Amino acid sequence: MTRPEMADETLFLLLHNEMVSGLYRAAEHGEGENGRCITKLENMGFRVGQGLIERFTKDTARFKDELDIMKFICKDFWTTVFKKQIDNLRTNHQGIYVLQDNKFRLLTQMSTGKQYLEYAPKYLAFTCGLIRGGLSNLGIKSIVTAEVSAMPACKFQVMIQKM
């Protein structure tokens, strides 16, 4: 990894952590509702995901199908954003995909113990939006949820909404 890539990654991690803590700090001081923080983070991620996909796919051939798009998200998109591919992609071939990352970058800074497990969802909301925004710009409406059972591994479940 070259120095600029390391700096980019560090800046992204710091910015993400500051976004999360800033929103929750504002909610604690009465400047917003605490329950809306996750929604705000997801909406930020959605917009960023739309922009990134637009940039990443401008020179890419059209995708054949939904599975092809999900493979692109797991390989190219994830590698560009998080510097590694998704570790596992599963599908039931009925519109539900599970993306598993065994060492998710935004959680590796936290302890691997169970004491921080309850804080994990607020660090995953931005990424849920990122996936949803990327898929949206590729013509797929979806619901994305995240689950953490052991840090820093996490699973993102993508449910495709048929139009």
C-alpha positions as a Markdown table, in Angstrom:
| # | Residue | x | y | z |
|---|---|---|---|---|
| 1 | Met | 0.0 | 0.0 | 0.0 |
| 2 | Thr | 1.5 | 3.4 | -1.0 |
| 3 | Arg | 1.6 | 6.3 | 1.4 |
| 4 | Pro | -1.3 | 8.3 | -0.3 |
| 5 | Glu | -3.5 | 5.2 | -0.1 |
| 6 | Met | -2.7 | 4.8 | 3.6 |
| 7 | Ala | -3.5 | 8.5 | 4.2 |
| 8 | Asp | -6.8 | 8.2 | 2.2 |
| 9 | Glu | -7.8 | 5.2 | 4.3 |
| 10 | Thr | -6.9 | 6.9 | 7.6 |
| 11 | Leu | -8.8 | 10.0 | 6.6 |
| 12 | Phe | -11.8 | 8.0 | 5.7 |
| 13 | Leu | -11.8 | 6.1 | 9.0 |
| 14 | Leu | -11.3 | 9.3 | 11.0 |
| 15 | Leu | -14.1 | 11.1 | 9.1 |
| 16 | His | -16.5 | 8.2 | 9.5 |
| 17 | Asn | -15.8 | 8.0 | 13.3 |
| 18 | Glu | -16.2 | 11.8 | 13.6 |
| 19 | Met | -19.5 | 11.8 | 11.7 |
| 20 | Val | -20.9 | 9.1 | 14.0 |
| 21 | Ser | -19.7 | 10.7 | 17.2 |
| 22 | Gly | -20.7 | 14.2 | 16.1 |
| 23 | Leu | -24.3 | 13.2 | 15.3 |
| 24 | Tyr | -24.7 | 11.3 | 18.5 |
| 25 | Arg | -23.1 | 14.1 | 20.5 |
| 26 | Ala | -25.5 | 16.6 | 19.0 |
| 27 | Ala | -28.5 | 14.3 | 19.8 |
| 28 | Glu | -27.3 | 14.1 | 23.5 |
| 29 | His | -27.3 | 17.9 | 23.7 |
| 30 | Gly | -30.8 | 18.2 | 22.4 |
| 31 | Glu | -30.0 | 19.3 | 18.8 |
| 32 | Gly | -31.7 | 16.3 | 17.3 |
| 33 | Glu | -33.5 | 13.1 | 18.2 |
| 34 | Asn | -31.3 | 10.2 | 19.1 |
| 35 | Gly | -33.3 | 7.7 | 17.0 |
| 36 | Arg | -32.8 | 9.8 | 13.9 |
| 37 | Cys | -29.0 | 9.5 | 14.0 |
| 38 | Ile | -28.9 | 6.1 | 12.3 |
| 39 | Thr | -31.3 | 7.4 | 9.6 |
| 40 | Lys | -29.1 | 10.5 | 9.0 |
| 41 | Leu | -26.0 | 8.3 | 8.8 |
| 42 | Glu | -27.7 | 6.0 | 6.3 |
| 43 | Asn | -28.9 | 8.9 | 4.2 |
| 44 | Met | -25.4 | 10.3 | 4.1 |
| 45 | Gly | -24.1 | 6.9 | 3.0 |
| 46 | Phe | -26.9 | 6.6 | 0.4 |
| 47 | Arg | -25.9 | 9.8 | -1.3 |
| 48 | Val | -22.2 | 8.9 | -1.2 |
| 49 | Gly | -23.0 | 5.4 | -2.6 |
| 50 | Gln | -24.9 | 7.0 | -5.5 |
| 51 | Gly | -22.0 | 9.3 | -6.4 |
| 52 | Leu | -19.3 | 6.6 | -6.1 |
| 53 | Ile | -21.2 | 4.1 | -8.3 |
| 54 | Glu | -21.7 | 6.7 | -10.9 |
| 55 | Arg | -18.0 | 7.3 | -10.9 |
| 56 | Phe | -16.9 | 3.7 | -10.8 |
| 57 | Thr | -19.3 | 2.4 | -13.5 |
| 58 | Lys | -18.9 | 5.1 | -16.1 |
| 59 | Asp | -16.4 | 3.0 | -18.2 |
| 60 | Thr | -18.0 | -0.4 | -17.3 |
| 61 | Ala | -20.1 | -2.5 | -19.6 |
| 62 | Arg | -23.7 | -3.0 | -18.7 |
| 63 | Phe | -24.5 | -5.6 | -16.1 |
| 64 | Lys | -26.3 | -8.8 | -17.2 |
| 65 | Asp | -28.5 | -9.3 | -14.2 |
| 66 | Glu | -29.0 | -8.7 | -10.5 |
| 67 | Leu | -26.4 | -11.2 | -9.5 |
| 68 | Asp | -23.8 | -9.6 | -11.7 |
| 69 | Ile | -24.5 | -6.3 | -10.0 |
| 70 | Met | -24.1 | -7.8 | -6.6 |
| 71 | Lys | -20.8 | -9.4 | -7.6 |
| 72 | Phe | -19.6 | -5.9 | -8.8 |
| 73 | Ile | -20.6 | -4.5 | -5.4 |
| 74 | Cys | -18.7 | -7.3 | -3.5 |
| 75 | Lys | -15.6 | -7.1 | -5.6 |
| 76 | Asp | -14.9 | -3.8 | -7.3 |
| 77 | Phe | -17.0 | -1.4 | -5.2 |
| 78 | Trp | -16.0 | -2.9 | -1.8 |
| 79 | Thr | -12.3 | -3.1 | -2.8 |
| 80 | Thr | -12.3 | 0.6 | -3.8 |
| 81 | Val | -14.0 | 1.7 | -0.6 |
| 82 | Phe | -12.7 | -0.7 | 2.0 |
| 83 | Lys | -9.4 | -2.0 | 0.3 |
| 84 | Lys | -10.6 | -5.7 | 0.3 |
| 85 | Gln | -13.3 | -7.8 | -1.2 |
| 86 | Ile | -16.3 | -9.1 | 0.6 |
| 87 | Asp | -15.4 | -12.5 | 2.1 |
| 88 | Asn | -18.6 | -14.2 | 1.3 |
| 89 | Leu | -21.7 | -13.6 | -0.9 |
| 90 | Arg | -24.8 | -15.7 | -0.5 |
| 91 | Thr | -28.1 | -15.6 | -2.1 |
| 92 | Asn | -31.4 | -17.5 | -2.0 |
| 93 | His | -32.0 | -16.5 | -5.7 |
| 94 | Gln | -35.2 | -14.9 | -4.6 |
| 95 | Gly | -33.9 | -11.4 | -4.1 |
| 96 | Ile | -32.1 | -11.8 | -0.8 |
| 97 | Tyr | -28.3 | -11.5 | -0.7 |
| 98 | Val | -26.0 | -11.7 | 2.4 |
| 99 | Leu | -22.6 | -10.0 | 2.1 |
| 100 | Gln | -20.2 | -11.1 | 4.8 |
| 101 | Asp | -17.0 | -9.2 | 5.8 |
| 102 | Asn | -15.0 | -11.1 | 8.4 |
| 103 | Lys | -12.7 | -8.1 | 9.2 |
| 104 | Phe | -14.8 | -5.0 | 8.4 |
| 105 | Arg | -12.6 | -1.9 | 8.3 |
| 106 | Leu | -15.0 | 0.4 | 10.2 |
| 107 | Leu | -15.2 | -2.1 | 13.1 |
| 108 | Thr | -11.5 | -3.1 | 13.4 |
| 109 | Gln | -10.7 | 0.0 | 15.4 |
| 110 | Met | -13.0 | -1.2 | 18.2 |
| 111 | Ser | -12.2 | -4.0 | 20.6 |
| 112 | Thr | -12.9 | -7.6 | 19.4 |
| 113 | Gly | -14.6 | -8.3 | 22.7 |
| 114 | Lys | -18.4 | -8.4 | 23.2 |
| 115 | Gln | -18.4 | -5.2 | 25.4 |
| 116 | Tyr | -18.7 | -2.9 | 22.3 |
| 117 | Leu | -21.2 | -5.1 | 20.4 |
| 118 | Glu | -24.1 | -2.8 | 21.3 |
| 119 | Tyr | -22.4 | 0.2 | 19.6 |
| 120 | Ala | -21.7 | -1.6 | 16.3 |
| 121 | Pro | -25.0 | -0.7 | 14.6 |
| 122 | Lys | -24.3 | 3.0 | 14.6 |
| 123 | Tyr | -20.9 | 2.3 | 12.8 |
| 124 | Leu | -22.7 | 0.3 | 10.2 |
| 125 | Ala | -25.5 | 2.6 | 9.2 |
| 126 | Phe | -23.4 | 4.7 | 6.8 |
| 127 | Thr | -22.3 | 1.5 | 5.0 |
| 128 | Cys | -25.9 | 0.2 | 4.7 |
| 129 | Gly | -26.7 | 3.5 | 3.0 |
| 130 | Leu | -23.6 | 3.2 | 0.8 |
| 131 | Ile | -24.7 | -0.2 | -0.5 |
| 132 | Arg | -28.4 | 1.0 | -0.9 |
| 133 | Gly | -27.3 | 4.1 | -2.8 |
| 134 | Gly | -25.0 | 2.2 | -5.1 |
| 135 | Leu | -27.7 | -0.3 | -5.9 |
| 136 | Ser | -30.2 | 2.5 | -6.4 |
| 137 | Asn | -28.0 | 4.1 | -9.0 |
| 138 | Leu | -27.8 | 0.8 | -10.8 |
| 139 | Gly | -31.6 | 0.5 | -10.9 |
| 140 | Ile | -32.1 | -1.7 | -7.9 |
| 141 | Lys | -34.4 | -0.6 | -5.1 |
| 142 | Ser | -33.4 | -2.4 | -1.9 |
| 143 | Ile | -33.5 | -2.6 | 1.9 |
| 144 | Val | -30.1 | -3.1 | 3.5 |
| 145 | Thr | -29.6 | -4.2 | 7.1 |
| 146 | Ala | -26.5 | -5.1 | 9.1 |
| 147 | Glu | -25.8 | -7.6 | 11.8 |
| 148 | Val | -22.8 | -8.1 | 14.0 |
| 149 | Ser | -22.5 | -11.2 | 16.2 |
| 150 | Ala | -18.7 | -11.2 | 16.7 |
| 151 | Met | -16.5 | -8.1 | 16.2 |
| 152 | Pro | -15.1 | -7.1 | 13.7 |
| 153 | Ala | -17.1 | -9.5 | 11.4 |
| 154 | Cys | -20.4 | -8.3 | 10.1 |
| 155 | Lys | -23.1 | -9.3 | 7.6 |
| 156 | Phe | -25.1 | -7.0 | 5.4 |
| 157 | Gln | -28.4 | -8.4 | 4.2 |
| 158 | Val | -29.7 | -6.9 | 1.0 |
| 159 | Met | -33.4 | -7.4 | 0.2 |
| 160 | Ile | -34.2 | -6.5 | -3.4 |
| 161 | Gln | -37.6 | -4.7 | -3.7 |
| 162 | Lys | -39.4 | -5.9 | -6.8 |
| 163 | Met | -41.0 | -3.0 | -8.7 |
